[in-house]
């Protein structure tokens, strides 16, 4: 008897947590009902007023024979702001070029003027 009550309490707590995550202001329900256009057009909450554009072209060499060795390589670093390789993987598809690369930034928001990845 006690185990079924504990089981029901655990299930109720999990249900409440799931509902919170689904319906919180920036959760799944928000994105499915508001869509990205509402976020992009909301310049009070989402703005680049403290950002700046990098007009130069930056390169990072990627070692395709050892993908893990590329993690942490800097694409841009001025001492305050940094853009670096977060992950590299091989999709195995020749249609998509076979490789994907993800970048992460540290510091303030940095907006890239050009997006180019040069493979060497």
DRENROTOR-935940 format. One line per field, with one value per atom (N, C-alpha, C, O): residue number from 1; atom name; residue in three letters; y negated, x negated, z negated. Coordinates in nm, 2 decimals. Atoms other than C-alpha are relative to their C-alpha. Layout:
seq	[NUM:...]
atom	[CA:...]
type	[ALA:...]
y	[Y:...]
x	[X:...]
z	[Z:...]
END
This chain:
seq	[1:1:1:1:2:2:2:2:3:3:3:3:4:4:4:4:5:5:5:5:6:6:6:6:7:7:7:7:8:8:8:8:9:9:9:9:10:10:10:10:11:11:11:11:12:12:12:12:13:13:13:13:14:14:14:14:15:15:15:15:16:16:16:16:17:17:17:17:18:18:18:18:19:19:19:19:20:20:20:20:21:21:21:21:22:22:22:22:23:23:23:23:24:24:24:24:25:25:25:25:26:26:26:26:27:27:27:27:28:28:28:28:29:29:29:29:30:30:30:30:31:31:31:31:32:32:32:32:33:33:33:33:34:34:34:34:35:35:35:35:36:36:36:36:37:37:37:37:38:38:38:38:39:39:39:39:40:40:40:40:41:41:41:41:42:42:42:42:43:43:43:43:44:44:44:44:45:45:45:45:46:46:46:46:47:47:47:47:48:48:48:48:49:49:49:49:50:50:50:50:51:51:51:51:52:52:52:52:53:53:53:53:54:54:54:54:55:55:55:55:56:56:56:56:57:57:57:57:58:58:58:58:59:59:59:59:60:60:60:60:61:61:61:61:62:62:62:62:63:63:63:63:64:64:64:64:65:65:65:65:66:66:66:66:67:67:67:67:68:68:68:68:69:69:69:69:70:70:70:70:71:71:71:71:72:72:72:72:73:73:73:73:74:74:74:74:75:75:75:75:76:76:76:76:77:77:77:77:78:78:78:78:79:79:79:79:80:80:80:80:81:81:81:81:82:82:82:82:83:83:83:83:84:84:84:84:85:85:85:85:86:86:86:86:87:87:87:87:88:88:88:88:89:89:89:89:90:90:90:90:91:91:91:91:92:92:92:92:93:93:93:93:94:94:94:94:95:95:95:95:96:96:96:96:97:97:97:97:98:98:98:98:99:99:99:99:100:100:100:100:101:101:101:101:102:102:102:102:103:103:103:103:104:104:104:104:105:105:105:105:106:106:106:106:107:107:107:107:108:108:108:108:109:109:109:109:110:110:110:110:111:111:111:111:112:112:112:112:113:113:113:113:114:114:114:114:115:115:115:115:116:116:116:116:117:117:117:117:118:118:118:118:119:119:119:119:120:120:120:120]
atom	[N:CA:C:O:N:CA:C:O:N:CA:C:O:N:CA:C:O:N:CA:C:O:N:CA:C:O:N:CA:C:O:N:CA:C:O:N:CA:C:O:N:CA:C:O:N:CA:C:O:N:CA:C:O:N:CA:C:O:N:CA:C:O:N:CA:C:O:N:CA:C:O:N:CA:C:O:N:CA:C:O:N:CA:C:O:N:CA:C:O:N:CA:C:O:N:CA:C:O:N:CA:C:O:N:CA:C:O:N:CA:C:O:N:CA:C:O:N:CA:C:O:N:CA:C:O:N:CA:C:O:N:CA:C:O:N:CA:C:O:N:CA:C:O:N:CA:C:O:N:CA:C:O:N:CA:C:O:N:CA:C:O:N:CA:C:O:N:CA:C:O:N:CA:C:O:N:CA:C:O:N:CA:C:O:N:CA:C:O:N:CA:C:O:N:CA:C:O:N:CA:C:O:N:CA:C:O:N:CA:C:O:N:CA:C:O:N:CA:C:O:N:CA:C:O:N:CA:C:O:N:CA:C:O:N:CA:C:O:N:CA:C:O:N:CA:C:O:N:CA:C:O:N:CA:C:O:N:CA:C:O:N:CA:C:O:N:CA:C:O:N:CA:C:O:N:CA:C:O:N:CA:C:O:N:CA:C:O:N:CA:C:O:N:CA:C:O:N:CA:C:O:N:CA:C:O:N:CA:C:O:N:CA:C:O:N:CA:C:O:N:CA:C:O:N:CA:C:O:N:CA:C:O:N:CA:C:O:N:CA:C:O:N:CA:C:O:N:CA:C:O:N:CA:C:O:N:CA:C:O:N:CA:C:O:N:CA:C:O:N:CA:C:O:N:CA:C:O:N:CA:C:O:N:CA:C:O:N:CA:C:O:N:CA:C:O:N:CA:C:O:N:CA:C:O:N:CA:C:O:N:CA:C:O:N:CA:C:O:N:CA:C:O:N:CA:C:O:N:CA:C:O:N:CA:C:O:N:CA:C:O:N:CA:C:O:N:CA:C:O:N:CA:C:O:N:CA:C:O:N:CA:C:O:N:CA:C:O:N:CA:C:O:N:CA:C:O:N:CA:C:O:N:CA:C:O:N:CA:C:O:N:CA:C:O:N:CA:C:O:N:CA:C:O:N:CA:C:O:N:CA:C:O:N:CA:C:O:N:CA:C:O:N:CA:C:O:N:CA:C:O:N:CA:C:O:N:CA:C:O]
type	[UNK:UNK:UNK:UNK:UNK:UNK:UNK:UNK:UNK:UNK:UNK:UNK:UNK:UNK:UNK:UNK:UNK:UNK:UNK:UNK:UNK:UNK:UNK:UNK:UNK:UNK:UNK:UNK:UNK:UNK:UNK:UNK:UNK:UNK:UNK:UNK:UNK:UNK:UNK:UNK:UNK:UNK:UNK:UNK:UNK:UNK:UNK:UNK:UNK:UNK:UNK:UNK:UNK:UNK:UNK:UNK:UNK:UNK:UNK:UNK:UNK:UNK:UNK:UNK:UNK:UNK:UNK:UNK:UNK:UNK:UNK:UNK:UNK:UNK:UNK:UNK:UNK:UNK:UNK:UNK:UNK:UNK:UNK:UNK:UNK:UNK:UNK:UNK:UNK:UNK:UNK:UNK:UNK:UNK:UNK:UNK:UNK:UNK:UNK:UNK:UNK:UNK:UNK:UNK:UNK:UNK:UNK:UNK:UNK:UNK:UNK:UNK:UNK:UNK:UNK:UNK:UNK:UNK:UNK:UNK:UNK:UNK:UNK:UNK:UNK:UNK:UNK:UNK:UNK:UNK:UNK:UNK:UNK:UNK:UNK:UNK:UNK:UNK:UNK:UNK:UNK:UNK:UNK:UNK:UNK:UNK:UNK:UNK:UNK:UNK:UNK:UNK:UNK:UNK:UNK:UNK:UNK:UNK:UNK:UNK:UNK:UNK:UNK:UNK:UNK:UNK:UNK:UNK:UNK:UNK:UNK:UNK:UNK:UNK:UNK:UNK:UNK:UNK:UNK:UNK:UNK:UNK:UNK:UNK:UNK:UNK:UNK:UNK:UNK:UNK:UNK:UNK:UNK:UNK:UNK:UNK:UNK:UNK:UNK:UNK:UNK:UNK:UNK:UNK:UNK:UNK:UNK:UNK:UNK:UNK:UNK:UNK:UNK:UNK:UNK:UNK:UNK:UNK:UNK:UNK:UNK:UNK:UNK:UNK:UNK:UNK:UNK:UNK:UNK:UNK:UNK:UNK:UNK:UNK:UNK:UNK:UNK:UNK:UNK:UNK:UNK:UNK:UNK:UNK:UNK:UNK:UNK:UNK:UNK:UNK:UNK:UNK:UNK:UNK:UNK:UNK:UNK:UNK:UNK:UNK:UNK:UNK:UNK:UNK:UNK:UNK:UNK:UNK:UNK:UNK:UNK:UNK:UNK:UNK:UNK:UNK:UNK:UNK:UNK:UNK:UNK:UNK:UNK:UNK:UNK:UNK:UNK:UNK:UNK:UNK:UNK:UNK:UNK:UNK:UNK:UNK:UNK:UNK:UNK:UNK:UNK:UNK:UNK:UNK:UNK:UNK:UNK:UNK:UNK:UNK:UNK:UNK:UNK:UNK:UNK:UNK:UNK:UNK:UNK:UNK:UNK:UNK:UNK:UNK:UNK:UNK:UNK:UNK:UNK:UNK:UNK:UNK:UNK:UNK:UNK:UNK:UNK:UNK:UNK:UNK:UNK:UNK:UNK:UNK:UNK:UNK:UNK:UNK:UNK:UNK:UNK:UNK:UNK:UNK:UNK:UNK:UNK:UNK:UNK:UNK:UNK:UNK:UNK:UNK:UNK:UNK:UNK:UNK:UNK:UNK:UNK:UNK:UNK:UNK:UNK:UNK:UNK:UNK:UNK:UNK:UNK:UNK:UNK:UNK:UNK:UNK:UNK:UNK:UNK:UNK:UNK:UNK:UNK:UNK:UNK:UNK:UNK:UNK:UNK:UNK:UNK:UNK:UNK:UNK:UNK:UNK:UNK:UNK:UNK:UNK:UNK:UNK:UNK:UNK:UNK:UNK:UNK:UNK:UNK:UNK:UNK:UNK:UNK:UNK:UNK:UNK:UNK:UNK:UNK:UNK:UNK:UNK:UNK:UNK:UNK:UNK:UNK:UNK:UNK:UNK:UNK:UNK:UNK:UNK:UNK:UNK:UNK:UNK:UNK:UNK:UNK:UNK:UNK:UNK:UNK:UNK:UNK:UNK:UNK:UNK:UNK:UNK:UNK:UNK:UNK:UNK:UNK:UNK:UNK:UNK:UNK:UNK:UNK:UNK:UNK:UNK:UNK:UNK:UNK:UNK]
y	[0.12:0.00:-0.13:-0.22:0.11:-0.24:-0.03:-0.14:0.01:-0.17:-0.06:-0.14:0.06:-0.26:-0.15:-0.23:0.14:-0.59:-0.08:-0.19:0.06:-0.67:-0.01:-0.11:-0.01:-0.57:-0.11:-0.18:0.10:-0.80:-0.14:-0.23:0.13:-1.09:-0.03:-0.14:0.02:-1.04:-0.04:-0.13:0.02:-1.03:-0.14:-0.21:0.14:-1.35:-0.10:-0.20:0.09:-1.53:-0.01:-0.12:-0.01:-1.42:-0.07:-0.14:0.07:-1.54:-0.15:-0.22:0.15:-1.88:-0.06:-0.17:0.05:-1.92:-0.01:-0.11:-0.01:-1.82:-0.12:-0.18:0.11:-2.07:-0.14:-0.23:0.13:-2.35:-0.02:-0.13:0.02:-2.29:-0.02:-0.09:0.02:-2.27:-0.14:-0.20:0.13:-2.59:-0.12:-0.22:0.12:-2.82:-0.10:-0.06:0.10:-3.15:0.02:-0.03:-0.03:-3.03:0.15:0.19:-0.14:-2.67:0.04:-0.04:-0.06:-2.44:-0.07:-0.10:0.06:-2.59:-0.14:-0.18:0.13:-2.94:0.00:-0.08:0.00:-2.85:0.05:0.01:-0.05:-2.66:-0.09:-0.09:0.10:-2.94:-0.14:-0.21:0.13:-3.25:0.00:-0.10:-0.02:-3.14:-0.09:-0.19:0.07:-3.28:-0.14:-0.23:0.14:-3.59:-0.09:-0.21:0.09:-3.72:-0.02:-0.13:0.02:-3.67:-0.10:-0.19:0.09:-3.84:-0.14:-0.23:0.13:-4.13:-0.07:-0.19:0.05:-4.18:-0.06:0.00:0.06:-4.43:-0.05:-0.09:0.04:-4.52:0.12:0.09:-0.11:-4.17:0.07:0.13:-0.07:-4.04:-0.11:-0.15:0.11:-4.30:0.02:0.10:-0.01:-4.33:-0.14:-0.17:0.14:-4.69:0.00:-0.10:-0.01:-4.58:0.07:0.09:-0.07:-4.38:-0.08:-0.20:0.07:-4.47:0.10:0.22:-0.09:-4.33:0.01:-0.08:-0.03:-4.17:0.01:0.10:0.01:-4.27:0.08:0.11:-0.08:-4.07:0.14:0.19:-0.14:-3.71:0.07:0.04:-0.07:-3.47:0.15:0.20:-0.14:-3.12:0.08:0.03:-0.10:-2.81:0.13:0.17:-0.12:-2.50:0.12:0.13:-0.11:-2.18:0.13:0.15:-0.13:-1.84:0.10:0.15:-0.09:-1.60:0.15:0.23:-0.14:-1.29:0.02:0.14:-0.01:-1.37:-0.11:-0.21:0.10:-1.55:-0.06:-0.18:0.05:-1.57:-0.10:-0.18:0.09:-1.76:-0.14:-0.23:0.14:-2.06:-0.07:-0.20:0.07:-2.13:-0.10:-0.06:0.10:-2.45:-0.09:-0.19:0.09:-2.60:-0.13:-0.14:0.14:-2.98:-0.03:-0.02:0.07:-3.13:-0.15:-0.21:0.14:-3.47:-0.02:0.05:0.02:-3.59:-0.13:-0.15:0.13:-3.95:-0.02:-0.14:0.01:-3.88:-0.02:0.02:0.02:-3.98:0.09:0.15:-0.08:-3.80:0.11:0.10:-0.11:-3.46:0.08:0.11:-0.10:-3.23:0.12:0.10:-0.12:-2.88:0.12:0.12:-0.13:-2.53:0.07:0.11:-0.08:-2.35:0.15:0.23:-0.14:-2.03:0.01:-0.09:-0.04:-1.87:0.14:0.23:-0.14:-1.56:0.03:-0.06:-0.05:-1.35:0.06:0.15:-0.05:-1.30:0.12:0.20:-0.12:-1.03:-0.02:0.07:0.03:-1.20:-0.09:-0.20:0.08:-1.32:-0.12:-0.22:0.11:-1.54:-0.12:-0.23:0.11:-1.76:-0.04:-0.13:0.03:-1.77:0.09:0.09:-0.10:-1.51:-0.05:0.03:0.05:-1.73:-0.12:-0.20:0.12:-1.97:-0.05:0.02:0.07:-2.22:-0.09:-0.17:0.09:-2.40:-0.10:-0.06:0.10:-2.72:-0.05:-0.04:0.06:-2.87:-0.13:-0.15:0.13:-3.22:-0.02:0.03:0.04:-3.36:-0.15:-0.20:0.15:-3.72:-0.05:0.01:0.06:-3.94:0.06:0.15:-0.05:-3.87:-0.05:-0.17:0.04:-3.87:0.04:0.16:-0.03:-3.89:0.01:-0.09:-0.02:-3.75:-0.06:-0.04:0.06:-3.95:0.10:0.11:-0.11:-3.66:0.13:0.14:-0.14:-3.29:0.08:0.11:-0.09:-3.09:0.09:0.05:-0.10:-2.78:0.05:0.10:-0.04:-2.72:0.13:0.14:-0.13:-2.35:0.00:-0.02:-0.02:-2.29:0.13:0.16]
x	[-0.08:0.00:-0.09:-0.06:0.09:-0.28:-0.08:-0.10:0.07:-0.47:0.08:0.03:-0.08:-0.18:0.03:0.04:-0.01:-0.13:-0.12:-0.12:0.13:-0.50:-0.01:-0.06:0.01:-0.48:0.09:0.05:-0.09:-0.18:-0.06:-0.04:0.05:-0.35:-0.12:-0.13:0.11:-0.67:0.05:0.00:-0.06:-0.46:0.07:0.06:-0.06:-0.27:-0.11:-0.09:0.11:-0.59:-0.07:-0.09:0.05:-0.73:0.09:0.05:-0.10:-0.41:0.00:0.01:0.00:-0.42:-0.13:-0.12:0.13:-0.79:0.01:-0.03:-0.02:-0.70:0.09:0.06:-0.09:-0.42:-0.06:-0.04:0.08:-0.64:-0.09:-0.09:0.09:-0.90:0.07:0.01:-0.07:-0.65:0.07:0.08:-0.08:-0.45:-0.07:0.00:0.07:-0.71:-0.02:-0.01:0.00:-0.75:-0.09:-0.07:0.09:-1.04:-0.01:-0.11:0.00:-0.95:0.06:0.07:-0.05:-0.81:0.13:0.15:-0.13:-0.46:-0.02:0.04:0.03:-0.60:-0.05:-0.01:0.05:-0.80:0.10:0.09:-0.09:-0.52:0.12:0.19:-0.11:-0.26:-0.05:0.03:0.04:-0.47:-0.08:-0.07:0.09:-0.73:-0.12:-0.12:0.13:-1.07:0.02:-0.06:-0.02:-0.93:0.03:-0.02:-0.03:-0.79:-0.12:-0.14:0.13:-1.13:-0.09:-0.14:0.08:-1.31:0.05:-0.03:-0.05:-1.08:0.01:0.05:-0.01:-1.09:-0.14:-0.22:0.13:-1.38:-0.03:-0.14:0.02:-1.33:-0.06:-0.16:0.05:-1.40:-0.12:-0.20:0.10:-1.62:-0.07:0.00:0.06:-1.87:-0.15:-0.21:0.14:-2.22:-0.06:-0.17:0.05:-2.27:-0.14:-0.21:0.13:-2.58:-0.10:-0.21:0.09:-2.72:-0.07:-0.04:0.06:-2.94:-0.03:-0.04:0.02:-3.01:-0.15:-0.22:0.14:-3.34:0.00:0.06:-0.01:-3.39:-0.11:-0.11:0.11:-3.71:0.04:0.14:-0.01:-3.74:-0.10:-0.21:0.09:-3.88:0.00:0.09:0.02:-4.01:-0.04:-0.10:0.04:-4.06:-0.03:0.05:0.04:-4.25:0.07:0.06:-0.07:-4.05:-0.08:-0.10:0.07:-4.23:0.11:0.18:-0.11:-3.99:-0.04:0.05:0.04:-4.19:0.01:0.02:-0.02:-4.15:0.10:0.06:-0.10:-3.82:0.00:0.02:0.00:-3.84:-0.11:-0.10:0.12:-4.18:0.04:-0.04:-0.04:-3.99:0.08:0.09:-0.08:-3.78:-0.08:-0.19:0.07:-3.88:-0.09:-0.14:0.08:-4.07:0.08:0.20:-0.06:-4.01:0.02:-0.07:-0.03:-3.84:-0.02:-0.07:0.02:-3.85:-0.03:0.04:0.03:-4.00:-0.08:-0.19:0.07:-4.08:-0.03:-0.07:0.03:-4.14:0.13:0.13:-0.12:-3.79:0.11:0.19:-0.10:-3.57:-0.07:-0.18:0.06:-3.63:0.11:0.21:-0.09:-3.47:-0.09:-0.20:0.08:-3.60:0.08:0.20:-0.06:-3.53:0.05:-0.02:-0.06:-3.29:0.01:0.00:-0.01:-3.24:-0.02:0.01:0.01:-3.32:0.04:0.00:-0.04:-3.16:0.01:0.01:-0.01:-3.14:0.14:0.17:-0.14:-2.78:0.00:0.10:0.01:-2.90:0.08:0.09:-0.07:-2.70:-0.08:-0.12:0.07:-2.87:0.08:0.03:-0.09:-2.56:-0.02:0.00:0.01:-2.62:-0.15:-0.17:0.14:-3.00:-0.07:-0.19:0.05:-3.04:-0.04:-0.03:0.04:-3.15:0.08:0.13:-0.07:-2.98:-0.08:-0.16:0.08:-3.14:0.09:0.17:-0.08:-2.98:-0.10:-0.20:0.08:-3.11:0.07:0.19:-0.06:-3.06:-0.08:-0.19:0.06:-3.13:-0.01:0.07:0.02:-3.26:-0.01:-0.07:0.01:-3.24:0.14:0.24:-0.13:-2.96:0.04:-0.03:-0.05:-2.75:-0.08:-0.11:0.08:-2.95:0.08:0.13:-0.08:-2.77:-0.09:-0.16:0.09:-2.96:0.06:0.18:-0.05:-2.93:0.00:0.09:0.01:-3.05:-0.02:-0.08:0.02:-3.03:-0.07:0.00:0.07:-3.29:-0.09:-0.15:0.09:-3.47:-0.09:-0.05:0.10:-3.79:-0.06:-0.13:0.06:-3.90:-0.13:-0.15:0.14:-4.27:-0.06:-0.17]
z	[0.00:0.00:0.00:0.07:0.01:-0.10:0.13:0.17:-0.12:0.22:0.12:0.20:-0.11:0.45:-0.03:0.07:0.03:0.27:0.03:0.09:-0.03:0.30:0.15:0.21:-0.15:0.67:0.06:0.15:-0.05:0.73:-0.03:0.06:0.04:0.55:0.10:0.15:-0.09:0.77:0.14:0.20:-0.13:1.08:0.01:0.11:0.00:0.98:0.01:0.08:-0.01:0.92:0.14:0.19:-0.14:1.26:0.09:0.18:-0.08:1.42:-0.01:0.08:0.03:1.25:0.07:0.12:-0.06:1.36:0.15:0.21:-0.15:1.72:0.05:0.15:-0.04:1.73:-0.01:0.07:0.02:1.59:0.12:0.17:-0.10:1.85:0.14:0.22:-0.12:2.13:0.01:0.12:-0.01:2.04:-0.06:-0.07:0.05:1.89:0.11:0.23:-0.11:2.08:0.11:0.22:-0.12:2.29:0.03:0.08:-0.02:2.30:0.14:0.23:-0.13:2.58:0.04:0.16:-0.03:2.56:0.06:0.15:-0.04:2.60:0.15:0.23:-0.13:2.91:0.10:0.22:-0.10:3.07:0.02:0.13:-0.02:3.02:0.04:0.11:-0.03:3.06:0.13:0.20:-0.11:3.32:0.00:-0.08:0.00:3.40:0.05:0.01:-0.05:3.58:-0.12:-0.12:0.11:3.25:-0.08:-0.14:0.08:3.08:0.08:0.02:-0.08:3.37:0.00:0.01:0.00:3.37:-0.14:-0.14:0.14:2.99:-0.03:-0.09:0.02:2.98:-0.14:-0.17:0.14:2.62:-0.08:-0.16:0.08:2.48:0.07:0.01:-0.08:2.77:0.09:0.18:-0.08:2.90:0.01:-0.07:-0.02:3.03:-0.03:0.03:0.02:2.90:-0.07:-0.05:0.06:2.70:0.09:0.05:-0.09:2.99:0.10:0.11:-0.11:3.28:0.11:0.08:-0.11:3.62:0.03:0.02:-0.04:3.72:0.15:0.21:-0.15:4.08:0.07:0.19:-0.06:4.13:0.02:-0.04:-0.02:4.24:-0.09:-0.09:0.10:3.98:0.05:0.10:-0.04:4.04:-0.12:-0.22:0.09:3.83:0.07:0.16:-0.07:3.95:-0.07:-0.20:0.05:3.90:0.04:0.16:-0.03:3.87:0.02:-0.08:-0.03:4.04:-0.03:-0.04:0.04:3.94:-0.15:-0.19:0.14:3.57:-0.04:-0.09:0.02:3.52:-0.15:-0.16:0.14:3.14:-0.03:-0.13:0.02:3.16:0.03:0.00:-0.05:3.31:-0.11:-0.10:0.10:3.00:-0.08:-0.13:0.07:2.84:0.08:0.03:-0.09:3.14:0.02:0.04:-0.01:3.16:0.15:0.23:-0.13:3.46:-0.01:0.08:0.03:3.30:-0.15:-0.23:0.14:2.97:-0.01:0.04:0.02:2.88:-0.15:-0.19:0.14:2.51:-0.09:-0.20:0.07:2.41:0.05:-0.02:-0.07:2.66:0.08:0.13:-0.07:2.81:0.07:0.02:-0.07:3.07:0.03:0.08:-0.01:3.07:0.05:0.04:-0.05:3.21:-0.12:-0.21:0.11:2.98:0.04:-0.05:-0.04:3.18:0.15:0.23:-0.15:3.52:0.01:-0.07:-0.02:3.65:0.15:0.24:-0.14:3.97:0.02:-0.05:-0.02:4.10:0.08:0.08:-0.09:4.34:0.13:0.21:-0.12:4.62:0.09:0.05:-0.10:4.93:0.05:0.10:-0.04:5.01:-0.08:-0.03:0.09:4.71:-0.02:-0.10:0.02:4.74:-0.10:-0.10:0.09:4.48:-0.14:-0.23:0.13:4.19:-0.04:0.04:0.06:3.96:-0.11:-0.18:0.11:3.72:-0.07:-0.02:0.08:3.43:-0.08:-0.12:0.07:3.27:-0.12:-0.13:0.13:2.92:-0.02:0.02:0.03:2.80:-0.15:-0.23:0.14:2.47:-0.01:0.09:0.01:2.35:0.03:-0.02:-0.03:2.48:0.13:0.19:-0.13:2.79:0.11:0.12:-0.12:3.11:0.12:0.13:-0.12:3.45:0.12:0.15:-0.11:3.74:0.13:0.16:-0.13:4.07:0.11:0.19:-0.10:4.28:-0.08:-0.18:0.05:4.21:0.11:0.21:-0.10:4.39:-0.08:-0.18:0.06:4.29:0.11:0.21:-0.10:4.49:-0.05:-0.15:0.03:4.49:0.06:0.18:-0.05:4.52:-0.05:-0.01]
END
